[in-house]
Amino acid sequence: MTALAFDSYKAVKALREARANESWAEAAVATVGDAIGENVATNIDIAEAKTDMASEGARLYRTFGPWLPALSVSRLRY
């Protein structure tokens, strides 16, 4: 996954200017930085996921495609 730029010094400085305790500001910024770094998908990540899903869909169609007409909803009896 591609790294996302997060200016932790600027974030701590802004919190300190808002009169936050320095240790609290550092802990908050570290927590946010960790969350951002672990939970952000880039455009490249999304493109790779799309490719993986498309290839898996094609594989499933090759496997189950011949049986699809037999599974037609119009043939179900209620």
Backbone bond lengths (Angstrom), bond angles and torsions (degrees), N, CA, C in turn:
res aa  C-N    CA-C-N  psi(-1)  N-CA   C-N-CA  omega(-1)  CA-C   N-CA-C  phi
1 M - - - 1.439 - - 1.521 108.16 -
2 T 1.294 117.10 142.84 1.456 122.70 -179.58 1.524 110.15 -75.08
3 A 1.328 116.49 140.00 1.460 120.91 179.52 1.524 110.49 -73.33
4 L 1.312 115.31 144.85 1.455 121.96 178.74 1.520 107.64 -106.55
5 A 1.326 117.17 133.01 1.463 121.11 -179.33 1.522 110.09 -74.02
6 F 1.325 116.56 129.45 1.461 122.77 177.95 1.515 106.80 -139.68
7 D 1.311 116.76 114.87 1.464 122.14 -177.36 1.526 109.04 -84.07
8 S 1.328 116.10 91.60 1.460 120.22 -176.42 1.530 112.02 -69.11
9 Y 1.326 117.25 -34.50 1.468 119.74 178.28 1.523 110.22 -61.44
10 K 1.314 116.76 -45.18 1.464 121.37 -179.73 1.534 110.53 -64.00
11 A 1.317 117.03 -39.14 1.462 120.74 179.72 1.528 111.22 -66.70
12 V 1.333 117.84 -44.29 1.469 121.20 177.76 1.519 109.91 -62.89
13 K 1.321 116.66 -43.31 1.467 121.14 179.56 1.527 110.85 -59.95
14 A 1.336 117.52 -43.62 1.463 120.97 179.23 1.523 111.31 -63.98
15 L 1.315 117.22 -40.30 1.463 120.08 177.68 1.524 111.44 -66.83
16 R 1.331 116.93 -39.39 1.472 120.32 178.27 1.525 110.53 -64.45
17 E 1.335 116.29 -39.43 1.467 119.91 178.07 1.521 111.50 -66.17
18 A 1.332 116.53 -24.37 1.462 121.31 176.44 1.528 110.95 -87.98
19 R 1.331 114.83 13.96 1.462 123.93 176.22 1.532 114.39 70.22
20 A 1.321 116.33 29.84 1.465 120.00 174.55 1.525 108.68 -82.33
21 N 1.309 116.49 147.68 1.457 122.91 175.52 1.528 108.13 -61.03
22 E 1.333 118.37 139.58 1.463 121.28 -175.43 1.524 112.43 -61.14
23 S 1.324 118.39 -43.64 1.462 119.67 -179.29 1.533 110.60 -66.87
24 W 1.334 117.78 -36.75 1.464 121.11 176.68 1.521 110.01 -65.24
25 A 1.337 116.89 -44.37 1.464 121.38 -179.38 1.531 110.45 -60.87
26 E 1.326 116.86 -43.87 1.464 120.23 -179.95 1.529 111.05 -65.02
27 A 1.334 117.07 -41.01 1.465 120.55 179.09 1.530 111.01 -66.18
28 A 1.318 117.04 -41.92 1.464 120.79 179.75 1.519 110.87 -63.68
29 V 1.311 116.55 -44.41 1.465 120.67 -179.66 1.527 110.58 -66.26
30 A 1.304 118.08 -39.71 1.467 120.63 178.09 1.524 110.56 -63.52
31 T 1.324 117.02 -41.75 1.462 121.05 179.54 1.518 111.25 -64.27
32 V 1.316 116.77 -46.14 1.468 120.95 179.31 1.533 110.10 -64.48
33 G 1.318 116.76 -43.02 1.460 120.50 179.16 1.518 112.13 -60.22
34 D 1.338 117.02 -42.11 1.464 120.81 177.83 1.523 111.05 -64.38
35 A 1.335 116.39 -42.97 1.463 120.15 -179.31 1.524 110.96 -64.20
36 I 1.307 116.80 -42.29 1.461 120.21 179.39 1.521 110.28 -64.57
37 G 1.298 116.57 -44.73 1.461 120.58 -177.51 1.515 113.86 -65.01
38 E 1.319 117.78 -28.13 1.454 121.16 -176.01 1.525 113.53 -95.67
39 N 1.328 118.75 -20.11 1.454 120.15 -168.93 1.515 115.31 -123.03
40 V 1.303 118.16 17.63 1.457 120.71 -179.01 1.528 109.00 -108.90
41 A 1.322 115.33 128.19 1.461 120.46 176.25 1.527 108.16 -100.17
42 T 1.298 116.36 133.08 1.458 120.93 177.91 1.524 109.18 -89.53
43 N 1.322 116.45 171.33 1.459 120.62 176.74 1.524 111.02 -59.79
44 I 1.320 116.65 -35.54 1.468 120.61 178.43 1.529 110.21 -65.37
45 D 1.342 116.81 -42.20 1.468 120.64 177.93 1.524 111.08 -60.19
46 I 1.329 116.38 -42.96 1.461 120.92 -179.17 1.524 110.59 -67.24
47 A 1.324 117.36 -41.62 1.467 120.77 178.25 1.524 110.76 -62.02
48 E 1.335 117.52 -40.59 1.462 120.89 178.13 1.525 110.89 -64.87
49 A 1.328 116.81 -39.95 1.465 120.39 178.50 1.527 110.76 -64.55
50 K 1.327 116.96 -40.43 1.469 120.30 177.74 1.522 111.02 -62.05
51 T 1.315 116.34 -43.14 1.468 120.65 179.30 1.518 110.56 -62.56
52 D 1.332 116.34 -44.64 1.464 120.55 179.15 1.523 111.16 -61.62
53 M 1.345 116.65 -42.92 1.460 120.46 -179.36 1.524 111.04 -66.44
54 A 1.326 117.30 -39.09 1.462 120.74 179.66 1.525 110.75 -64.99
55 S 1.320 117.21 -43.06 1.467 119.35 -179.70 1.523 110.87 -68.52
56 E 1.317 117.43 -35.99 1.466 120.13 177.39 1.526 110.57 -67.97
57 G 1.335 117.58 -39.56 1.461 121.40 176.90 1.514 111.36 -62.38
58 A 1.328 117.00 -41.81 1.464 121.09 178.08 1.523 110.81 -64.10
59 R 1.328 116.58 -40.51 1.470 120.34 178.40 1.526 110.80 -63.23
60 L 1.329 116.58 -43.54 1.464 120.09 179.01 1.526 111.16 -64.18
61 Y 1.319 116.14 -39.30 1.463 119.10 179.11 1.527 110.95 -65.10
62 R 1.340 116.33 -40.90 1.471 119.47 177.57 1.529 110.67 -62.40
63 T 1.334 115.91 -36.77 1.461 120.41 -177.70 1.530 111.87 -74.81
64 F 1.341 116.45 -47.46 1.459 120.43 -172.03 1.519 114.03 -106.02
65 G 1.324 117.59 -6.36 1.457 121.24 -178.04 1.515 114.96 -53.97
66 P 1.336 118.85 -44.56 1.466 119.27 -179.79 1.526 113.67 -61.39
67 W 1.332 117.96 -24.11 1.465 120.99 -178.75 1.518 113.19 -90.56
68 L 1.327 118.28 -9.23 1.464 120.25 -175.80 1.531 113.69 -59.18
69 P 1.326 120.74 -41.89 1.468 118.61 178.70 1.526 112.48 -60.61
70 A 1.315 117.72 -34.37 1.464 120.99 179.57 1.521 111.40 -70.85
71 L 1.306 117.42 -21.15 1.456 121.73 -179.02 1.525 112.40 -96.61
72 S 1.303 117.05 12.31 1.456 122.05 -176.37 1.525 110.73 -57.37
73 V 1.307 116.55 138.02 1.460 122.63 -179.36 1.525 110.39 -63.94
74 S 1.321 117.24 -31.88 1.465 119.73 -178.35 1.526 112.57 -65.54
75 R 1.310 118.16 -17.53 1.452 121.63 179.78 1.532 112.54 -90.32
76 L 1.315 117.14 -6.41 1.466 119.40 -179.46 1.519 109.82 -73.91
77 R 1.317 116.32 143.47 1.472 121.74 176.76 1.513 107.76 -111.49
78 Y 1.288 114.28 134.63 1.475 119.81 -177.68 1.489 110.67 -97.26
